[in-house]
Amino acid sequence: MKGIFYILISTTCFALVNLCVKILAGSDSVFELETQDYSPFQIVFFRSIISLSICIAIIKAKGIPFFGNNKKWLIVRGVFGATALTLFFYTIKNLPLAIATTVQYLSPVFTVIFAIFLVNEKVKPIQWLYFAISFAGVVLIGLTKGDVNTAAIDPFWVIMGVVSALGSGIAYNAIMKCRLTDAPITIVMYFPLISTPITLIISLANGFVIPQGAEWILILIIGIFTQIAQIYMTKALHAEKASIVTPFKYFGAIYAIFIGSFVFFEDLVPMLYLGILLIISGVLLNSIGKIMDSFRKKLS
């Protein structure tokens, strides 16, 4: 299935991007790279300006209408996508990578909840149980007192991760709203179109940092591979139903655990792993249930 192949490419690219973001945010790693103190807003700006440049070049080459057709939902996609990503980069900076990534995986839960009102998604009672399992994992992570690299988990950043996932859920619904009206590259472009000027102004107001040496390589990787990840995520949502492709996003949690352990020296206590397991289990059970429903409808 093309949709599954696309989402696996997207997930792998996002894992590489998250690795580079955490290094650029000043975290100690096996690479022993000393970076300047970049705010998440400035990292989002770098990512956005590269993505915007690529999008404009592709749109002009293909002769696609620059501002698209479904402007209302394109703007919604841009605003909530930019907000979600900025908060996510803050959580990457302030939480272990595995925790920040896993809490972000609540976004499919919010996608389904908002889809009830936006696209008349039908939710079965058992799905609410699955959602409750995922949120129980978030609560467990927020209440865990164990240390990670001598720093305790801050519940505030766990909550910000949930807010980031909420914003992503709205953005994903907007993507689905636009899938019949606009090209994937146009949908992708609205994110940097909105985020670039906003994050530039905030970055300048708080002291813009000029990249040096290897930092340029990290910035280019973040910009280019995010673009690839966004395009293939959008292609995946266009090629298949969200319930089919969503389970394969959770390979990213496996990436995050391994990268956190072997690159950033993150030693999570057992209760945190249990919280991660609950979050992913709840979302996966929901996705698997929807896949089975889809197969049953095809067979009937």
N, C-alpha and C positions, 0 to 999 in steps of 0.2 A: 504493500500500500504506500503510495507516494506520501501521504500525509504523515505516516509514521517515520519514514526516511527523513523527511524535512524536519520534523521536530527533534530527531536525534542529532542532526547537524546543528540545529539551533542551540540545543542544550549543551553540546560540547563547546561551541563558541562562547556561550555565556559563562561557562566554567572558567575558560581562559581569561575572559574579561574580568571576572570577579577576582581572580588571582592577582592580576595586574593592578586593579583598584586597591586591593588591600596592601600591596607593596607600596604604591604611590601614597597611600594614606599614612605611611610611616610604621607599619608593622614589621617586627623582626622576622626574618626568613632565612632559609638556608642559602639564599643567594647573597646575603650580606650586603645588600644595596642600601646605601644611606641616601634618602630622598629628602627634599625640602618639605615644609609643612603645608600641604595642599588641603584646602577645604573641599568637602564633597561638592559644593556648588561649582568650584573651579574645575573639578574632574568632570562633572556633568557638562560644563561648557566645552571643554576640550573634546569630549565624546560627541557633543551635539554639532560643533562646527565642522568636524570631519564628516559626520553622517550627512549633514545638510549639503555639503559640497558634492558628495557622491550622488545624493538624490537629485540635486539640480542637474548635474551632468547627464544622468540616466534619463530623466524626464524630458530634457531638451532633445537628447538623441532620439528618443522614441516618439517625440511630438505629442506627448500626453498633456491634456489641459493642466496648467501649473497648479491651480488652486482646487482642482478636483470638482466633483459634482455634489456629493452629500456633505456640504460644508459644515452643517450643524454638528454632525457626529464625528467628522474629521477633527473639528476643534475640541470636542469632548475628549476624543482619543489623545490629542496632543496635550491638553491641560492636565488630565488625570495621569497620563503616562509619565509626563515630566515630574509631577509631584511625587508619584510612586517611586520613580528611579532615584530622585534626590534623597528621599527618606531611606531607601534601600542602601545607598552608598554610605549614609550616616551609620546605619546598622552594621554594615561591613566593617567600618572603622572602629566601632565601639563594642562589637560582639564577636565571639569566635565565628569563623566563616561558616561552619556547619549549622550553627544556630541561626545566623542571619539568613542563610539560604533556605533553611527548612521553614522558618516562620513565613517567609515570602511565598512558600508553596500553599499557604492558605488562600491565595488568590483564586484558585478554581472554586473554592467554597463560596466566596463572594461573587464570583462570576455567575454561579447558578442562582444565588439568592437574588441578585439584581435582574437576572434573566427572567425571573418570575414576573416582574413588572414590565420589563422592556420588550421581551420577545415571547411572552406567554409560556415560559418554560413550566412544565409540569413536574412537581416535586412530590415524591412518595413519602409517607411518614417515616419509613426506615432511613431515608436519606438524612433526616434531621438527627437521628441517632449517630450516623456517621460524622455529621458536622460537629456534634457534641464531643465525640471522641477526639477530633482534631483540636478543638478549643481546650479540651482538658489537657492536651499536651502542651499548649501554650501556657496555661496556668501553672503547670508543673515546672516548666522551664523558668518562668518568672519568679516562682517561690523557692527554687533551688538555691541553697546557700553555699554550695561547694565552690572552690576556687578554680579558676582557669588561668594559668600563667600568673598566679598570685593576685589576680583581679576577679572579684565576684561578679556574677551576671547582674547587670543593672536592669531591673524590671521596666524602667522608663524606655530603654531602647528596645525591649521586647514589645512593648505597646506600640512604639513607633514602627516596628516591623509589621505589626498587625494593620496599622493605618496604611502602610505602604501596600500591603496585600489588598486592602480594600480599594485603594486607588487603581491598582492593576486590574481588579475585577471589573470596575467600571470601564476601564480602557479596553479590556477584552470584549466586552459587550459592544462597545463602539466599533471595534474592528469587524465584528460579525454583522453589525448594522450596515457597514460599508462594503461588504464583500461582493454584493451584486451591483454596486454603483461606481466603484473606484478601483483602480489598479493597485496591487500590493505596494508598489514603490511610492505611490501618492499617500497611502495610509501611513507608511513608515515615515515619510517626509514631514508630516504634520507634527511629529514629536520634536525634532530639532528646530523646526520652523518657529515653534512657540518657546522652546526652552533656551535657545541660543541667546536672544537678546536679554531675557530675564536673568539668566545665570551670569552673563557678562556684566550687567549692571551691578548685581550683588557682589560679584568677585572683585570688581574695581573698587567698590565702596569699602571692602574689607581688606584691601591690600593684595593686588594681583601678583602672583609668583611667576617669574620667568623660568621655564624649564631649563635644565642643564644636563648635558651628556646623555646617559642612558635613560633619563626620564623621558626624553623624546621618543625613544623606542616603545616604552610602556604606554605613552599617550597614543601613539599610532596604532598599537595593538588594540587598545581599548576602543578607539574610533572605528577602525576597519572591521574588527571581528564582531563588534556590536551591530554594525550595519548588516553583516552577513547573517548574524543570529536573528535580527528583527525581520529581515526579508523572508528567511526560511520559516520563522514562526508564523508570519502572516500567510505564507503559502500553505503551511500545514492547516491553519484554520480555514482556509479557502478550499482545500482539497478534501478534508474530512470533517465530520462533526467534532466539536470540541471534546465530547465524551470519549471519542475513539483515540484521539492523539494525546489527551492530557496525561494518561498514566505514564507515558514515556518521558515526560518532563522530569520525572523523579529520579532518573539517572543522575541528574544534577546534584541531588542530595548525597549520592555515593561519591561523586567527584569531590564535593565540598568536604566530606569527612576525611577522605584520603589527603586532599590538599592541605586541609587544616592540620592534620596530624603530622604529615611528613615535610611540609614546606614551612608552616608557621608555628610548629611545636605546640599545638593546642592539645592539651590532655584533659578531655572532658570526664566529669564524674558520671557514674552509672545513671543517676537520676536524669541527667541531661540527655543521655542516649535514649532513655525511656520516653522522655518528652518528644524527642525527634521521631521515635517509632510511632507514638500515638498520633502525631500530626499526619505523618505520611500514610499510616494505616487508615485513618478516617477518610482522607481524600481518595486514596486508592480504592477503598471499598465502594465509595460513591461512584467512581469512574467505572469500576468493573461491573457494578449493578446496571449502569446505563448501557454498557456494551452488551450485556446479556439481554437487556430489554430490546436493543436494536436487532440482535440476531433473532430473537423470538418473533419480532414483527416481520422480518424477512421470510421466516419459515412458515408463518401462518397465512 
